[in-house]
Every structure is written in C-alpha cells, then in structure tokens.
C-alpha cells in the first residue's frame, strides 16, 4: 500500500518544519513544489526555462506546467512507496488532476494533514521571521495579508474538496504550540 500524503497550511503555519518530522514518521520523502521549482530554475532545465519566462513576464505558473513538474517527480523511484507533498495542490483543479494522476497509477492519497493557525499568530510568526532572517517579504503587512488571503482563496478550497469527497482522511491539526506539541498532534492524527 502506498502512503501518499498532503500537508496544507497558510504561510508560517509550520508546514516545512513539521513536514521534516512527518516524513520520518511516515517513512516517505518530503517533496515541496517550491523546492522543485527552484531546482528546475537553478538547473536551467527545459521546465525551468519555461517557468523562468512565465515568472519574468509577471504571470503565475499555469497548472499544466506545475502538474507536469509534479508528474515527473512522482515517476521517480524514491517516491513509489509514497510521498509527502507540500505546496501541491494549490487549487481544486490541481487536486482533481492529482486524484486522476494517482488513480491512473493504481493508487490514491492516504491522508491530508491541515495545520490550523489563526491569522494573528501567522502575522506574528512572519514578523518574527522577517526580523530574524531579514526577509523583506515577511516584513510588509500588505504582502503578508495577500499571502494569507491567497492561501484562503486558492488552497483552502482543496481541503473542502477532500472533505466533500470523503474518500481520504483529512486530519485538521492545531498548529499553535511548541514544535514538539504540534509534531505529536500530527503523528497522533495520522497514526
């Protein structure tokens, strides 16, 4: 049985941090679409050049390009037994594509983890990160709000999509607390 999982959460919910522990718990690789984009850009692959041109023109990377990148990654040997996807799907069409892609390979998702953190806490975390890591994108309150709003508008509907289907367990986890407390909640939820 494969162990394909998704992890969702708004900016600064702790997805990246918690994904590291969760991948160990599930014994699957952690695959971040952000990392994949950066690797393609850095390696100047055909896909990277395509993404670079799109981003340079100020446009968003279309779902078809993102889906292609994810499909390439999901064909690699190390993820055949399962994967923890972070940053994908970002919208319901991508979620539907992923379901179809996995079904075509004779598998499906095993679970969805959702880190819940209220907006005030997210803003405080981003402000702290901006100060500690000198990240200008985390320091601008308008940019921070836009990132939170974008997550709510695009990614949260994916959670509703999975809940409505009822085919995969959706584990909603309180993302506020110490790293160990949140990690324990996640691991308890997924079993």
C-alpha positions in Angstrom: 0.0 0.0 0.0 1.4 3.4 -0.9 1.5 6.3 1.5 0.8 9.4 -0.4 0.0 12.4 1.9 -0.6 16.1 1.5 0.2 18.8 4.0 -1.6 22.1 4.0 -1.3 25.3 6.0 -1.1 29.0 5.4 2.2 30.9 5.3 4.1 30.5 8.6 1.9 27.6 9.8 5.0 25.5 10.1 4.4 23.2 7.2 8.1 22.9 6.2 9.2 22.4 9.8 6.6 19.8 10.5 7.0 18.1 7.2 10.5 17.1 8.2 9.3 15.2 11.2 6.2 13.8 9.4 8.2 12.4 6.5 10.3 10.5 9.0 7.2 9.2 10.8 5.6 8.1 7.5 8.9 6.9 6.1 8.3 8.8 2.8 10.2 11.5 1.0 9.1 15.2 1.5 8.5 16.8 -1.9 8.0 20.6 -1.9 6.8 22.2 -5.2 8.8 25.3 -4.2 12.0 23.3 -4.0 11.2 21.6 -7.3 10.7 25.0 -9.0 14.0 26.3 -7.5 15.8 23.1 -8.7 14.5 23.4 -12.2 15.4 27.1 -12.3 18.9 26.5 -10.9 19.5 23.6 -13.2 18.2 25.6 -16.2 16.1 22.6 -17.3 13.6 22.9 -20.1 10.9 23.2 -17.5 13.0 25.7 -15.5 13.4 27.9 -18.6 9.7 27.7 -19.2 8.9 28.7 -15.6 11.5 31.5 -15.7 10.0 33.0 -18.8 6.5 32.9 -17.2 7.7 34.4 -14.0 9.7 37.1 -15.8 6.6 38.2 -17.6 4.8 38.6 -14.3 2.4 35.8 -14.7 1.6 32.8 -12.5 2.9 29.4 -13.5 -0.1 27.7 -15.1 -1.5 24.5 -13.6 -0.4 22.5 -16.7 3.2 23.3 -16.1 3.1 22.7 -12.4 1.2 19.4 -13.0 3.9 18.3 -15.5 6.6 19.0 -12.9 4.8 17.1 -10.2 4.1 14.2 -12.6 7.8 14.0 -13.5 8.7 13.9 -9.8 6.1 11.3 -8.9 7.5 8.9 -11.6 10.9 8.9 -9.8 11.9 5.7 -7.9 12.2 7.1 -4.4 8.5 8.1 -4.2 7.0 4.9 -5.5 6.1 3.8 -2.0 4.7 7.2 -1.0 5.4 10.8 -0.7 4.5 13.8 1.5 3.6 16.6 -0.9 4.0 20.2 0.3 2.7 23.1 -1.7 0.7 21.0 -4.1 -2.1 21.0 -4.9 -2.6 24.8 -4.6 -6.1 24.8 -6.1 -9.1 22.4 -6.7 -8.2 21.8 -10.4 -4.7 20.6 -9.3 -6.3 18.4 -6.6 -8.6 16.8 -9.2 -5.7 16.4 -11.5 -3.7 14.7 -8.7 -6.5 12.3 -7.9 -6.8 11.3 -11.6 -3.0 11.0 -11.9 -2.7 8.8 -8.9 -5.7 6.7 -9.9 -4.1 6.2 -13.3 -1.1 4.7 -11.5 -3.3 2.4 -9.4 -3.1 4.3 -6.2 -4.6 7.2 -4.2 -4.0 9.6 -1.4 -3.7 8.0 2.1 -4.4 11.3 4.0 -4.4 15.0 4.2 -2.8 17.0 7.1 -4.1 20.5 7.6 -2.2 22.8 10.0 -4.7 25.4 11.5 -3.2 28.6 12.8 -5.2 31.8 13.3 -4.3 34.9 11.3 -2.9 37.0 14.2 -0.5 34.2 15.1 0.6 33.8 11.5 1.3 37.6 11.3 3.3 37.5 14.5 5.4 34.5 13.2 6.0 36.2 9.9 7.1 39.4 11.6 9.5 37.5 13.8 10.9 35.6 10.8 11.3 38.8 9.0 13.4 40.2 11.8 15.4 37.1 12.5 16.1 36.2 8.8 16.0 39.7 7.3 13.2 38.6 4.9 11.5 41.7 3.4 8.6 39.6 2.0 7.7 38.7 5.6 8.0 42.3 6.9 5.4 44.1 4.7 2.0 43.7 6.3 0.2 44.1 2.9 2.3 41.4 1.3 1.7 39.1 4.4 -2.1 39.7 4.2 -2.1 39.0 0.5 -0.2 35.7 1.0 -2.7 34.7 3.7 -5.7 35.7 1.6 -4.3 33.8 -1.4 -4.0 30.7 0.6 -7.6 31.0 1.8 -8.9 31.7 -1.7 -6.9 29.0 -3.5 -5.7 26.3 -1.2 -8.4 26.1 1.5 -11.0 25.0 -1.1 -8.8 21.9 -1.7 -9.5 20.9 1.9 -13.2 21.3 1.3 -12.8 19.3 -1.9 -11.3 16.3 0.0 -13.8 16.6 2.9 -16.7 16.6 0.4 -15.4 13.5 -1.4 -15.0 11.6 1.9 -12.5 9.3 0.2 -9.4 10.3 2.2 -9.0 11.1 5.9 -8.5 14.9 6.4 -6.6 15.5 9.7 -7.1 19.0 10.9 -4.4 19.8 13.5 -4.0 22.8 15.8 -0.7 24.3 14.6 -0.2 26.5 17.7 2.1 25.3 20.4 5.7 24.1 20.7 7.2 22.3 17.8 7.1 19.0 19.8 3.4 19.5 20.7 2.4 20.2 17.1 4.5 17.2 15.9 2.9 14.9 18.4 -0.6 16.1 17.4 0.2 15.4 13.7 1.7 12.0 14.4 -1.3 11.0 16.6 -3.7 12.2 13.9 -2.1 10.2 11.0 -1.4 7.1 13.2 
